[in-house]
């Protein structure tokens, strides 16, 4: 029996994977205006979510926050799937009034409720210090917001099977979301 896989070139397969990865990162940024940048590392299968804290930063709040976040995500996963997720958290000072908070998670076990929990904990802990883009799902056209939210849910549901080949970074640029292959 003859297959038709020969009709599809390896380059076309990679482009389709890259397109799915680009859509995934863009949807994540659209759905979570707290995320300033997101990076995907194909070797590790990790996603690095960057959050910006602006103003007088109390560094003594960061250590308890990292403990709270780790405990909250462990509890979330214990209730949801019984797994202990890989999590890394780092803070980086950028000048005197800005901190970049890097949260690293593996894509394969990442869930939508977990992203919402991270965003909620950041809001509750840091309040107005957390940089949040004005273009949230509430401010977007209903059809577009729903499509992005549904796409993110679908992509996260397929996360265990997804393996994007390219290293990618998604950033906010003005009122747009831009995703680059690196």
C-alpha positions as CSV (number, residue, x, y, z in Angstrom):
1,X,0.0,0.0,0.0
2,X,1.3,3.5,-0.9
3,X,1.4,6.3,1.6
4,X,1.1,9.9,0.8
5,X,3.6,11.2,3.4
6,X,6.1,11.8,0.6
7,X,3.9,14.7,-0.5
8,X,4.8,16.5,2.7
9,X,8.3,17.9,2.9
10,X,10.2,18.0,6.3
11,X,10.3,21.7,5.9
12,X,6.5,21.9,5.8
13,X,6.2,19.8,8.9
14,X,8.7,22.1,10.8
15,X,6.8,25.2,9.6
16,X,3.5,23.8,10.9
17,X,5.1,23.1,14.3
18,X,6.6,26.6,14.4
19,X,3.2,28.1,13.5
20,X,1.6,26.1,16.4
21,X,4.3,27.3,18.8
22,X,3.9,30.9,17.7
23,X,0.1,30.7,18.2
24,X,0.6,29.1,21.6
25,X,3.0,31.8,22.9
26,X,0.8,34.6,21.4
27,X,-2.3,33.2,23.0
28,X,-0.6,32.9,26.3
29,X,0.4,36.6,26.2
30,X,-3.0,37.7,25.1
31,X,-4.8,35.7,27.8
32,X,-2.4,36.7,30.6
33,X,-1.6,40.5,30.4
34,X,0.6,40.1,33.5
35,X,3.2,38.1,31.5
36,X,5.6,40.5,29.9
37,X,7.6,37.9,27.9
38,X,7.5,34.2,27.4
39,X,10.3,32.0,26.1
40,X,10.2,28.4,24.9
41,X,13.3,26.2,25.1
42,X,12.8,23.1,22.9
43,X,15.8,21.2,24.4
44,X,14.3,21.2,27.9
45,X,10.6,21.6,26.9
46,X,10.5,24.6,29.3
47,X,8.6,27.8,29.3
48,X,10.0,30.9,31.0
49,X,7.3,33.4,32.0
50,X,8.7,36.8,32.8
51,X,6.8,39.3,35.0
52,X,7.8,42.9,35.7
53,X,7.6,44.5,39.1
54,X,8.0,48.3,39.2
55,X,8.4,50.7,42.0
56,X,10.0,50.3,45.5
57,X,10.5,46.6,45.6
58,X,10.7,44.9,49.0
59,X,13.2,42.1,48.4
60,X,12.1,40.5,51.6
61,X,8.7,39.8,50.0
62,X,10.2,37.8,47.2
63,X,11.5,34.8,49.2
64,X,8.1,34.3,51.0
65,X,6.4,34.7,47.6
66,X,8.5,32.0,46.0
67,X,7.7,29.7,48.9
68,X,4.0,30.5,48.6
69,X,4.1,30.0,44.8
70,X,5.9,26.6,45.1
71,X,3.5,25.4,47.8
72,X,0.5,26.6,45.9
73,X,1.5,24.9,42.7
74,X,2.4,21.7,44.5
75,X,-1.0,21.7,46.1
76,X,-2.7,22.5,42.8
77,X,-1.0,19.6,41.1
78,X,-1.5,17.2,44.0
79,X,-5.3,17.8,43.7
80,X,-5.4,17.8,39.9
81,X,-3.0,15.0,38.8
82,X,-0.9,13.9,41.8
83,X,2.3,15.1,40.1
84,X,5.0,17.4,41.5
85,X,5.7,20.0,38.8
86,X,9.2,21.3,37.9
87,X,9.3,24.9,38.9
88,X,12.2,27.4,39.0
89,X,11.8,31.0,40.2
90,X,14.4,33.8,39.9
91,X,14.4,37.5,40.5
92,X,16.6,39.9,38.6
93,X,17.0,43.6,39.4
94,X,17.0,46.0,36.5
95,X,17.9,49.3,37.9
96,X,16.7,50.5,41.3
97,X,13.0,50.4,40.6
98,X,12.4,47.3,38.4
99,X,12.6,43.6,39.1
100,X,12.1,40.9,36.4
101,X,10.6,37.7,38.0
102,X,11.3,34.6,35.9
103,X,9.1,31.6,36.5
104,X,10.2,28.4,34.6
105,X,7.8,25.5,34.1
106,X,7.8,22.5,31.8
107,X,5.2,22.8,29.1
108,X,4.2,19.1,29.2
109,X,2.5,19.5,32.7
110,X,1.5,23.1,32.5
111,X,-2.3,23.7,33.0
112,X,-4.5,26.7,32.5
113,X,-5.6,26.8,36.1
114,X,-2.0,26.9,37.1
115,X,-1.4,30.0,35.0
116,X,-4.4,31.7,36.5
117,X,-3.2,30.8,40.0
118,X,0.3,32.3,39.3
119,X,-1.3,35.5,38.0
120,X,-3.7,35.7,41.0
121,X,-0.9,35.2,43.5
122,X,1.2,37.9,41.8
123,X,-1.7,40.3,41.9
124,X,-2.4,39.5,45.6
125,X,1.2,39.8,46.7
126,X,2.5,42.7,44.7
127,X,-0.7,44.6,43.7
128,X,0.1,47.8,41.8
129,X,3.8,46.9,41.5
130,X,2.9,44.2,39.0
131,X,3.1,45.5,35.4
132,X,-0.1,44.5,33.6
133,X,-0.8,45.3,30.0
134,X,-4.0,47.3,29.3
135,X,-5.1,44.8,26.6
136,X,-6.6,42.1,28.8
137,X,-9.3,39.6,27.7
138,X,-11.9,41.9,29.2
139,X,-10.9,44.8,27.0
140,X,-10.6,42.8,23.7
141,X,-13.3,42.1,21.1
142,X,-15.4,39.2,22.4
143,X,-14.8,36.9,19.4
144,X,-11.1,37.5,19.4
145,X,-10.8,37.0,23.2
146,X,-12.8,33.8,23.1
147,X,-10.8,32.4,20.2
148,X,-7.5,33.1,22.0
149,X,-8.7,31.6,25.2
150,X,-10.1,28.5,23.4
151,X,-6.8,28.2,21.5
152,X,-4.7,28.4,24.6
153,X,-6.9,25.7,26.3
154,X,-6.6,23.5,23.3
155,X,-2.8,23.9,23.1
156,X,-2.4,23.2,26.8
157,X,-4.6,20.1,26.5
158,X,-2.2,18.8,23.8
159,X,0.9,20.0,25.6
160,X,2.2,16.4,26.3
161,X,2.2,15.6,22.6
162,X,3.5,19.0,21.4
163,X,7.2,19.4,20.8
164,X,8.0,22.6,19.1
165,X,11.4,22.4,17.3
166,X,12.4,26.1,17.4
167,X,13.5,28.2,20.3
168,X,10.9,31.0,20.5
169,X,10.3,34.2,22.4
170,X,7.1,36.2,22.7
171,X,7.1,39.8,23.8
172,X,4.7,42.7,24.2
173,X,5.5,45.5,21.8
174,X,3.3,48.5,22.2
175,X,-0.3,47.2,21.7
176,X,0.9,44.1,19.9
177,X,2.2,40.7,20.8
178,X,5.2,39.6,18.7
179,X,6.7,36.1,18.6
180,X,10.2,35.4,17.2
181,X,12.0,32.2,16.4
182,X,15.5,32.4,17.8
